[in-house]
Amino acid sequence: MNDSPPLMNPNEELPPPIQDPVIAAAAPAATSAPPPPAGYEQLLAQFASDYLQDKRSARRWRFFYRAIWLALLALAAWTFMSQRHYMPAPTTPHTALVELRGEIAGDTEASAELLVSALKSAFEDEAAQAVVLRINSPGGSPVQAGIVYDEIKRLKAKHDKKVYAVVEEICASGAYYIAAAADEIYVDKASIVGSIGVLMDGFGFTGLMDKLGVERRLLTAGDNKGMLDPFTPQNARQRAYAQAMIDQIHQQFIAVVREGRGKRLKETPETFSGLFWNGEQAIKLGLADHLGNLDFVAREVIKAEDVIDYTPHDNVAERLAKRFGAAMGEGAVKSLRSMAPVR
């Protein structure tokens, strides 16, 4: 008797599998997944591209800012190690030079602080035979000019050294105030000299405001606190007060010029009127002494041809830092504008 299972005919169909009715009821009917929307692949690719681009941009900005900070640190170190003021003066006899250029004001290179510092260094150097103040300035603050004038007078008396003013293009108003402290004033025949006067300027907008229908609303504690307000009609009493004040400053200016020039000054009705003259006329009026430039004064008058500049100057690192900072600021503004959303 053979107990082996019967062989199956390969051509015979298999019976369908037996399915549990409970499992069949619980299993959901097989459904096909819905197709992706049109353009889905393109949208996904664009998203990936934008994401990678943003990551690269962020890395570039991080690298950029790190480079900026490194550059600023390098410039700061260079500035710290550089000598900002004048070069050390030699021990041999020389002419000390101090430059007065541009507007005389508290925040410029022609400020009293910087000029006084340079003058002190020049006077205190025993090898300096005399001090030359080379001037190319239209004037500026009477306060700053007065400080420099007083300091020159003090240093001259203390160190027994002469000061020569050498005018290049212009020596007017507050610049001439300072020049009056010099022992002698040298000019070029075409230099502009004078303008011995004081001004206080401004604008008035009351007529324009009336035309535009704009009302000025100004509250003050004190009757004169809004004095000379450009949006308020002028008050005769306040105007007279301001005029008296600048007249007093003008008289101070006149007294300084008379003291400095002494008998050399040939006063005329126009001398203190605020007019200015060329170098030749200034010599005739006693506002200047001779024609000559820096080299002439050092060589022929002081007899010390070597000229040492005691003027504080921005060094190369400081100039680069200022320009770099300005360029960085402009670049940052442009970047912010380009990043601003368009509405």
C-alpha positions in Angstrom: 0.0 0.0 0.0 1.4 3.3 -1.1 0.9 6.2 1.5 2.5 9.0 -0.5 0.3 11.8 -1.6 -1.0 11.7 -5.1 0.9 13.7 -7.7 -0.7 16.9 -9.0 -1.2 17.3 -12.6 0.6 20.5 -13.7 -2.2 21.4 -16.0 -4.7 21.3 -13.3 -5.9 24.6 -12.0 -5.4 25.4 -8.3 -8.5 25.9 -6.2 -9.0 29.4 -4.9 -7.6 30.0 -1.4 -9.9 29.7 1.5 -10.5 33.1 3.0 -11.7 33.7 6.6 -15.0 35.6 6.3 -14.1 37.7 9.5 -10.7 38.8 8.1 -12.3 39.5 4.7 -14.9 41.8 6.3 -12.3 43.7 8.3 -9.8 44.2 5.5 -10.5 47.4 3.4 -10.9 47.0 -0.2 -7.7 47.6 -2.1 -7.7 51.0 -3.8 -5.1 52.5 -6.0 -3.3 55.8 -4.8 -4.5 59.0 -6.4 -2.1 60.4 -9.0 0.0 63.5 -8.0 -1.3 66.9 -9.2 0.0 68.3 -12.4 3.4 70.0 -12.1 4.1 68.4 -8.7 7.6 67.2 -9.8 8.5 70.7 -11.1 7.3 72.3 -7.9 9.3 69.9 -5.7 12.4 70.5 -7.8 11.9 74.3 -7.5 11.5 74.1 -3.8 14.7 72.0 -3.4 16.6 74.5 -5.7 15.4 77.5 -3.6 16.3 75.8 -0.4 19.8 75.0 -1.6 20.2 78.5 -2.9 19.2 80.0 0.5 21.7 77.8 2.3 24.5 78.9 0.0 23.5 82.5 0.4 23.5 82.2 4.2 27.0 80.6 4.1 28.2 83.5 1.8 26.9 86.1 4.2 28.5 84.5 7.2 31.8 84.3 5.4 31.3 88.0 4.3 30.7 89.3 7.8 33.5 87.3 9.2 35.8 88.8 6.6 34.5 92.3 7.4 35.2 91.9 11.1 38.7 90.5 10.4 39.4 93.5 8.2 38.2 96.0 10.8 40.3 94.4 13.5 43.3 94.5 11.2 42.7 98.2 10.5 42.2 98.9 14.2 45.5 97.2 15.0 47.3 99.1 12.3 45.8 102.4 13.5 46.8 101.7 17.0 50.4 100.9 16.0 50.6 103.8 13.6 51.7 107.2 14.8 48.8 109.6 14.3 50.6 112.9 15.2 53.7 114.5 13.9 57.0 112.6 13.2 59.5 112.9 16.0 61.5 116.1 15.5 65.2 115.8 15.0 67.6 117.3 17.5 69.1 119.6 14.8 67.7 123.2 14.4 64.6 123.3 12.3 61.4 125.3 11.5 58.3 124.0 13.2 55.2 123.9 11.0 51.6 123.9 12.1 48.9 123.8 9.4 45.5 125.6 9.8 43.3 124.4 7.0 39.6 124.5 6.4 36.8 125.6 8.6 37.6 126.4 12.2 35.2 124.4 14.3 35.2 122.0 17.2 34.8 118.9 15.0 37.3 119.6 12.3 41.1 119.3 11.8 41.2 123.1 12.4 39.7 122.8 15.9 41.2 124.6 18.8 42.0 121.2 20.5 44.1 119.9 17.7 45.8 123.2 16.9 46.7 124.0 20.5 48.1 120.5 20.9 50.3 120.9 17.8 51.4 124.4 18.9 52.4 123.2 22.3 54.5 120.4 20.8 56.2 122.8 18.4 57.0 125.4 21.1 58.3 122.9 23.6 60.8 121.4 21.2 64.0 123.1 21.9 65.4 122.4 18.4 62.5 124.4 16.9 63.9 127.8 16.1 60.5 129.3 15.4 56.9 128.3 14.5 55.2 128.8 11.2 51.4 128.8 11.1 50.5 128.0 7.5 46.9 129.2 6.9 44.4 128.3 4.2 41.0 128.9 5.9 37.8 131.0 5.4 37.4 131.3 9.2 34.8 129.8 11.4 33.9 129.8 15.1 35.0 132.9 17.0 35.3 130.9 20.2 37.7 128.3 18.6 39.7 131.1 17.0 39.9 133.0 20.3 41.2 129.9 22.1 44.0 129.4 19.6 44.8 133.2 19.6 45.2 133.2 23.4 47.3 130.1 23.4 49.7 131.5 20.8 50.2 134.6 22.9 50.8 132.5 26.0 53.3 130.1 24.4 55.2 133.0 22.8 55.7 134.6 26.1 56.6 131.3 27.9 59.1 130.0 25.3 60.4 133.2 23.8 59.9 132.0 20.2 58.5 133.9 17.3 55.5 132.8 15.3 55.1 133.6 11.6 51.8 133.3 9.7 52.1 132.2 6.1 48.9 132.6 4.1 48.3 130.5 1.0 44.9 130.9 -0.7 42.8 132.6 2.0 43.0 133.9 5.5 39.7 135.4 6.4 37.5 136.1 9.4 38.4 133.7 12.3 41.6 132.6 10.5 42.8 136.2 10.4 41.8 136.5 14.1 44.4 133.7 14.7 46.9 135.2 12.3 46.9 138.5 14.3 48.8 136.7 17.1 51.8 136.1 14.8 54.8 138.3 14.9 54.7 138.7 11.1 52.2 137.7 8.4 53.5 136.6 5.0 51.1 136.4 2.0 51.1 135.7 -1.7 50.1 138.7 -3.9 46.9 137.0 -4.8 46.0 135.7 -1.3 42.6 136.7 0.2 43.0 138.5 3.5 40.6 140.2 5.9 36.9 139.9 6.4 37.1 141.3 9.9 33.5 141.0 10.9 30.9 138.8 12.5 27.7 137.3 11.1 24.7 135.4 12.3 22.6 133.9 9.5 19.4 132.0 9.1 16.2 131.8 7.1 12.6 132.9 7.6 9.7 130.8 6.4 6.7 132.7 7.7 5.5 133.9 4.3 5.8 130.4 2.7 3.9 128.9 5.7 1.1 131.4 5.2 0.8 130.5 1.5 0.8 126.8 2.3 -1.7 127.2 5.2 0.8 125.8 7.8 0.3 126.9 11.4 3.4 127.1 13.7 2.7 125.7 17.1 5.6 126.6 19.5 5.4 126.3 23.3 8.2 127.9 25.3 8.9 128.4 29.0 10.6 131.8 28.9 9.8 134.8 26.7 13.0 134.6 24.7 13.4 130.8 24.4 12.1 130.7 20.9 14.3 133.7 19.9 15.2 133.8 16.2 13.0 130.8 15.4 12.8 130.7 11.6 9.1 129.8 11.6 8.1 132.8 13.7 8.0 136.4 12.6 11.0 138.4 13.8 10.6 140.3 17.1 12.2 143.7 17.0 13.4 143.5 20.6 15.0 140.1 20.1 16.6 141.2 16.9 18.2 144.2 18.6 19.5 141.9 21.3 21.1 139.6 18.8 22.6 142.6 16.9 24.1 143.9 20.1 25.6 140.6 20.9 27.4 140.2 17.5 28.5 143.8 17.7 30.2 143.0 21.0 32.0 140.0 19.4 33.0 142.3 16.5 34.6 144.7 19.0 36.5 141.8 20.5 37.8 141.0 17.0 38.8 144.6 16.3 40.7 144.8 19.7 42.6 141.6 18.8 43.6 142.9 15.4 44.7 146.3 16.8 46.7 144.6 19.5 48.4 142.1 17.1 49.1 144.6 14.3 49.9 147.6 16.4 51.3 150.6 14.6 51.6 148.7 11.4 47.8 148.8 10.9 46.6 151.6 8.7 43.0 151.9 9.6 40.4 153.2 7.2 36.6 153.2 7.5 36.6 149.9 5.6 39.2 148.1 7.6 36.7 146.5 10.0 33.7 146.5 7.7 34.0 142.8 6.7 35.7 143.6 3.4 38.7 141.5 2.2 41.7 142.3 0.0 44.3 140.6 -2.0 47.8 140.1 -0.6 49.3 143.2 -2.1 46.5 145.4 -0.8 46.7 143.7 2.6 50.4 144.7 2.9 49.6 148.3 2.0 46.8 148.4 4.7 49.1 146.9 7.3 47.0 143.7 7.5 50.1 141.7 6.4 53.8 142.4 6.3 55.6 140.8 3.4 55.3 138.6 0.4 56.6 135.1 0.9 55.9 131.4 1.3 56.9 128.7 3.8 60.2 127.9 2.2 61.2 131.5 2.0 60.3 132.2 5.6 62.2 129.0 6.8 65.2 129.8 4.7 65.5 133.6 4.7 63.8 134.6 7.9 64.1 131.8 10.5 67.4 130.6 8.9 66.4 126.9 9.5 65.6 125.3 6.1 64.6 121.9 7.6 60.8 122.0 8.2 59.1 119.6 10.6 55.3 119.3 10.5 53.8 119.1 14.0 50.2 119.1 12.7 48.0 116.1 13.7 47.0 114.3 10.5 44.9 111.2 9.9 47.2 108.4 9.0 46.6 106.0 6.0 44.9 103.4 8.2 42.4 106.0 9.6 41.5 107.3 6.1 41.0 103.7 4.8 38.9 102.9 7.9 36.7 105.9 7.3 36.2 105.2 3.6 35.7 101.5 4.3 33.1 102.3 6.9 31.3 104.7 4.6 31.3 102.1 1.8 30.1 99.4 4.2 27.2 101.6 5.3 26.2 102.4 1.8 26.4 98.7 0.8 24.3 97.7 3.8 21.6 100.2 2.9 21.5 98.9 -0.7 21.3 95.3 0.6 18.4 96.2 2.9 16.6 98.0 0.1 17.0 95.0 -2.3 15.8 92.6 0.4 12.6 94.7 1.1 9.4 93.0 -0.1 7.7 94.6 -3.1 4.2 95.7 -2.2 
